[in-house]
Amino acid sequence: MKKSYTILIGISMLILFVFCSAVSAARIKDIAELKGVRNNQLIGYGLVTGLAGTGDDLKKVLFTRQALYNMLVRQGITINPQEFNKIKVDNVAAVMVSAVLPPFGKPGSTIDVQVSSIGDANSLAGGNLLMTPLKGPDGKVYAVAQGPLTIGAFSFGGKAAKAQKNHPTVGRITGGAIIEKKPPGVFAKDGILAYSLRDSDFTTASNMSAKINEKYGIGTAFPIDSATIKIIIPKPFLKNKVQFVASIENMRVKTDTNARVVVNERTGTIVMGQDVRLSTVAVSHGNLSLIIREDAEISQPNPLAAGQTVTTPQTQIDIIEDDGQLMLVEEGVSIGEVADALNAIGATPRDLIAIFQAIKVAGAMHGELIVL
């Protein structure tokens, strides 16, 4: 019975070890991007109308007045420019409209847009975006946006007081833009895929290629450099490239990173990688406090006696130095264990930053120290 129980525990530990190893690996779709399949940024200039007196001041924001005039002229309304300058309108705001065009976006499908004021409008609540062409970096129109804004904020007030919730000059239109042109992109040209690692690393690139070759045969994938892996689509998948890419993206690969310690002295933040190691080094850190106090000693004459009140400044200086503790760090110990030991003797995050910088200068830290 005891032997069976021991075997059961061993099997359970083995399963747990395999499970943890699988969980520690990352999917290829989370660490790499397929070249030719990317988002595209779009931007456009437009007008929001229908505001409740919270729009731009046309006397101050000239580009809003010019845009409103041009829009009315395009609609066939003839206006004398001199007379138009006298018109007072406070329900119009000039805005910039931005959107992200997904890969393989088809004409006729919709995308979300973000609308933000660029004038002196107080709020875009209740506004309606007029037809706005959205252009890509090449200057071509890929989508057209229009529709009512969703703000999720308000701003009301008078001359003496104001109430505001969230940010009322930025809004969103869900499905507010219609794609008019398919974005450029090349997918699996000549039966070859190319993946780019988000964090370039030779070990990760090698592990990814080995994982793909293990499933589809040697020669299917090969790393070009530390960030690029090329994949030759096997003949059975040439007519079903989507299924092949889906199988590639869901593979789990063990990732590797450089040993790094990142510190931010302004915020006292320290982030340490698990592979950072130290050589044998002795660390001592003590605090010196200098306290200066100014007091005034006042001497007054007796009642009804001749004399003057005399004020004598008194300066007191106290120097407090905490005892420094010398800690010996053995070779090969992780920096996390060093941090635990330093925390045990009362070292603050800023003390740790100074200590890690000194250890790096001493040449005892085997890893990269990045100071933000």
C-alpha positions in Angstrom: 0.0 0.0 0.0 2.8 2.3 1.0 4.7 1.6 -2.3 1.5 2.3 -4.4 1.1 5.6 -2.5 4.7 6.6 -3.2 4.3 5.8 -7.0 1.1 7.8 -7.1 2.8 10.8 -5.5 5.7 10.5 -8.0 3.3 10.3 -11.0 1.4 13.4 -9.7 4.6 15.4 -9.3 5.7 14.4 -12.8 2.4 15.5 -14.2 2.6 18.8 -12.3 6.1 19.4 -13.6 5.1 18.8 -17.2 2.1 21.0 -16.8 4.1 23.9 -15.3 6.7 23.5 -18.1 3.9 23.8 -20.7 2.4 26.8 -18.9 5.8 28.6 -18.8 6.1 28.4 -22.5 4.4 31.1 -24.6 2.3 30.8 -27.8 4.0 31.9 -31.0 1.2 34.4 -31.7 2.0 36.2 -28.4 5.7 36.6 -29.0 5.9 37.0 -32.8 4.1 38.9 -35.6 3.5 37.6 -39.1 5.0 40.0 -41.7 2.5 41.5 -44.1 -0.3 41.2 -41.6 -0.5 44.4 -39.6 -2.7 47.3 -38.6 -2.7 50.6 -40.3 -3.3 54.0 -38.7 -5.8 56.4 -40.2 -6.5 60.0 -39.5 -8.8 62.8 -40.6 -10.0 66.3 -39.9 -13.7 66.9 -39.3 -16.5 68.9 -37.7 -18.8 68.0 -34.8 -22.2 69.8 -34.8 -25.2 69.9 -32.6 -23.4 70.9 -29.4 -25.3 72.7 -26.7 -23.3 75.9 -26.7 -20.1 74.1 -25.8 -18.3 74.3 -29.2 -15.4 76.4 -30.4 -15.4 80.2 -30.3 -15.3 81.0 -34.0 -13.7 84.4 -33.3 -10.7 82.8 -31.6 -10.4 79.4 -33.5 -10.0 80.5 -37.1 -9.6 77.0 -38.6 -13.0 76.0 -37.3 -14.6 79.0 -38.9 -12.8 78.3 -42.2 -13.9 74.6 -42.1 -17.5 75.5 -41.4 -17.5 78.1 -44.2 -16.0 75.5 -46.7 -18.5 72.9 -45.6 -21.5 75.2 -46.2 -20.1 76.2 -49.6 -19.8 72.6 -50.7 -23.4 72.1 -49.8 -24.4 74.8 -52.3 -25.0 77.6 -49.7 -23.7 81.0 -51.0 -22.3 83.1 -48.1 -20.6 86.5 -48.2 -17.3 85.9 -46.3 -17.5 89.3 -44.7 -21.0 88.7 -43.4 -20.1 85.1 -42.3 -17.4 86.5 -40.0 -20.1 88.3 -38.1 -22.2 85.2 -37.4 -21.9 83.8 -33.9 -22.0 80.0 -33.8 -21.1 78.0 -30.6 -22.5 74.6 -31.5 -19.7 73.5 -33.8 -16.2 72.1 -32.9 -13.2 71.1 -35.0 -12.0 67.6 -34.2 -9.3 65.1 -35.3 -10.6 61.6 -36.1 -8.4 58.6 -35.8 -9.0 54.9 -36.4 -7.1 51.6 -36.8 -7.6 49.8 -40.1 -7.2 46.0 -39.5 -5.4 43.7 -41.9 -7.6 42.3 -44.6 -10.3 44.8 -43.9 -12.9 44.5 -46.6 -14.8 47.5 -48.2 -18.2 47.9 -46.6 -17.2 46.7 -43.2 -17.0 49.1 -40.3 -14.4 50.1 -37.7 -14.5 52.2 -34.5 -13.2 55.8 -34.5 -11.8 58.1 -31.8 -12.8 61.7 -31.9 -10.9 64.5 -30.1 -11.3 68.2 -30.0 -8.5 70.5 -31.3 -10.1 73.8 -30.6 -11.4 75.4 -27.4 -14.6 73.5 -27.1 -15.7 72.7 -23.6 -17.5 69.5 -24.4 -18.5 67.2 -27.3 -21.5 65.7 -25.5 -24.5 65.3 -27.8 -22.5 66.1 -30.9 -22.7 64.5 -34.3 -19.6 64.0 -36.5 -20.1 65.0 -40.1 -18.7 62.9 -43.0 -14.9 62.8 -42.5 -12.5 61.1 -44.9 -9.8 59.1 -43.1 -6.5 58.9 -44.8 -3.4 56.6 -44.4 0.3 57.6 -44.4 0.2 57.5 -48.2 -2.5 60.2 -48.3 -5.1 57.9 -49.8 -8.7 57.7 -48.3 -9.3 54.2 -46.8 -12.5 54.9 -44.8 -15.2 57.5 -44.1 -16.4 58.3 -40.6 -19.8 59.8 -39.5 -22.3 59.5 -36.7 -23.2 60.5 -33.1 -20.5 60.5 -30.4 -20.5 58.6 -27.2 -18.7 60.7 -24.6 -19.3 59.1 -21.1 -18.6 62.5 -19.5 -20.2 65.8 -18.8 -19.1 69.4 -18.1 -21.4 72.1 -16.9 -20.8 75.4 -15.1 -21.0 79.1 -15.1 -18.8 82.0 -14.3 -18.2 81.1 -10.7 -18.3 77.3 -10.6 -17.9 74.3 -12.8 -18.7 70.6 -12.6 -17.0 68.0 -14.7 -16.8 64.2 -14.9 -14.2 62.3 -16.9 -12.9 63.9 -20.1 -15.7 65.6 -22.2 -13.6 66.6 -25.2 -12.8 63.1 -26.4 -15.4 60.7 -27.7 -15.9 57.5 -29.6 -18.1 56.2 -32.4 -18.5 52.4 -32.4 -18.6 51.2 -36.0 -18.5 54.8 -37.0 -16.4 54.5 -40.1 -17.0 52.4 -43.3 -14.0 51.0 -45.0 -13.8 52.2 -48.6 -10.5 50.7 -49.8 -8.7 47.5 -48.9 -5.4 48.1 -47.1 -2.2 47.0 -48.8 -0.6 43.8 -47.6 1.1 40.6 -48.8 0.2 37.3 -47.2 2.3 34.1 -47.8 3.9 35.3 -51.0 5.5 32.4 -53.0 4.5 30.0 -50.2 6.8 31.6 -47.6 5.9 33.1 -44.3 8.1 35.4 -42.2 7.6 35.9 -38.5 9.2 38.7 -36.5 9.9 38.3 -32.8 8.6 41.3 -30.7 11.7 40.9 -28.5 14.6 39.8 -30.6 16.6 36.9 -29.1 18.7 34.2 -30.8 17.7 31.5 -28.3 14.0 32.2 -28.8 14.4 32.2 -32.6 16.2 28.9 -32.5 13.6 27.4 -30.1 10.8 28.5 -32.4 12.3 27.1 -35.5 13.1 23.8 -33.7 9.5 23.5 -32.5 8.0 24.1 -36.0 10.5 21.6 -37.6 9.6 19.0 -35.0 6.0 19.0 -36.2 6.3 19.7 -39.9 9.8 18.3 -40.7 13.3 19.6 -40.8 13.7 22.5 -43.3 10.3 23.9 -42.8 11.5 26.8 -40.6 14.9 28.4 -40.2 16.0 31.6 -38.4 17.4 34.4 -40.5 18.6 36.4 -37.5 17.7 37.0 -33.9 14.3 38.5 -34.9 13.2 36.9 -38.1 12.1 33.3 -38.8 11.1 32.2 -42.3 8.7 29.3 -42.8 8.2 27.3 -46.0 4.5 26.2 -46.2 4.4 22.4 -46.8 2.7 21.4 -50.0 -0.4 19.9 -48.3 -1.2 23.3 -46.8 -0.6 25.5 -49.9 -4.3 25.5 -50.6 -5.2 25.9 -46.9 -2.8 28.6 -45.6 -5.1 29.8 -42.9 -5.2 26.4 -41.2 -1.4 26.2 -41.3 -0.9 29.7 -39.8 -3.4 28.9 -37.1 -1.5 25.7 -36.2 1.8 27.6 -36.1 0.5 30.4 -33.9 -0.9 28.1 -31.2 2.4 26.3 -30.8 4.1 26.9 -27.4 7.7 27.9 -27.4 10.1 28.4 -24.5 11.3 32.0 -24.6 14.5 33.4 -23.3 15.6 36.9 -22.4 18.7 38.8 -21.4 19.5 39.0 -17.7 18.5 42.6 -16.8 17.9 44.8 -13.8 15.7 47.8 -14.5 15.6 50.6 -11.9 13.8 53.9 -11.8 15.3 56.2 -9.2 12.4 58.8 -9.6 9.8 56.3 -8.5 11.9 53.8 -6.6 10.8 51.0 -8.9 13.1 47.9 -9.3 12.4 45.1 -11.8 14.8 42.1 -11.8 15.2 39.3 -14.2 15.4 35.7 -12.9 18.7 35.0 -14.7 20.7 37.8 -13.1 23.6 36.3 -11.1 26.3 37.8 -8.8 29.9 37.0 -8.1 31.2 36.9 -4.6 30.9 40.4 -3.2 30.6 42.1 0.2 27.9 44.8 0.6 27.7 47.4 3.4 25.2 50.2 3.4 24.7 52.8 6.1 22.6 55.9 6.4 23.8 59.3 7.5 21.2 61.8 8.8 22.0 65.5 9.4 19.4 67.4 11.4 19.7 71.2 11.7 17.3 73.0 14.1 17.0 76.8 14.5 15.6 78.1 17.8 15.3 81.7 19.2 16.2 82.4 22.8 14.3 85.5 24.0 15.4 87.6 27.0 13.0 90.2 28.4 13.6 92.8 31.1 11.6 92.8 34.4 8.3 94.6 34.6 8.6 98.4 34.9 12.4 98.0 34.4 14.5 99.8 31.8 15.8 97.7 29.1 15.0 96.0 25.8 13.9 92.5 24.7 16.9 90.6 23.3 16.5 87.7 20.8 19.4 85.4 20.4 19.3 82.7 17.6 20.4 79.3 18.7 21.5 76.6 16.1 21.5 72.9 17.0 23.1 70.3 14.8 22.6 66.6 15.3 24.3 63.9 13.2 22.8 60.4 13.3 24.6 57.6 11.5 23.0 54.1 11.4 25.2 51.2 11.8 26.2 49.7 8.5 26.0 45.9 8.2 28.5 44.1 6.0 26.8 41.3 4.1 28.8 38.7 2.2 27.1 37.5 -1.1 28.3 34.1 -2.3 29.1 33.5 -6.0 26.1 32.4 -8.1 23.4 33.6 -5.8 20.4 35.2 -7.5 19.8 38.9 -7.2 16.3 38.2 -5.8 18.0 36.5 -2.8 20.2 39.6 -2.4 17.2 41.8 -2.4 15.5 39.7 0.2 18.6 39.9 2.4 18.9 43.6 2.0 15.2 44.1 2.8 15.8 42.1 6.0 18.4 44.7 7.2 16.0 47.6 6.4 17.2 48.8 3.0 14.6 50.9 1.2 14.0 50.7 -2.6 16.3 53.8 -3.1 19.0 52.1 -1.1 18.7 49.0 -3.3 19.1 51.1 -6.4 22.3 52.6 -5.0 23.6 49.2 -4.0 22.8 47.5 -7.3 24.6 50.4 -9.2 27.6 49.9 -6.9 27.6 46.2 -7.5 27.5 46.7 -11.2 30.4 49.2 -11.1 32.4 46.6 -9.1 31.9 44.1 -11.9 30.1 41.6 -9.7 26.7 41.7 -11.4 26.4 39.4 -14.4 23.6 41.1 -16.3 22.5 44.4 -17.8 21.6 47.3 -15.5 19.2 49.8 -17.0 18.5 53.0 -15.2 15.4 54.9 -16.4 
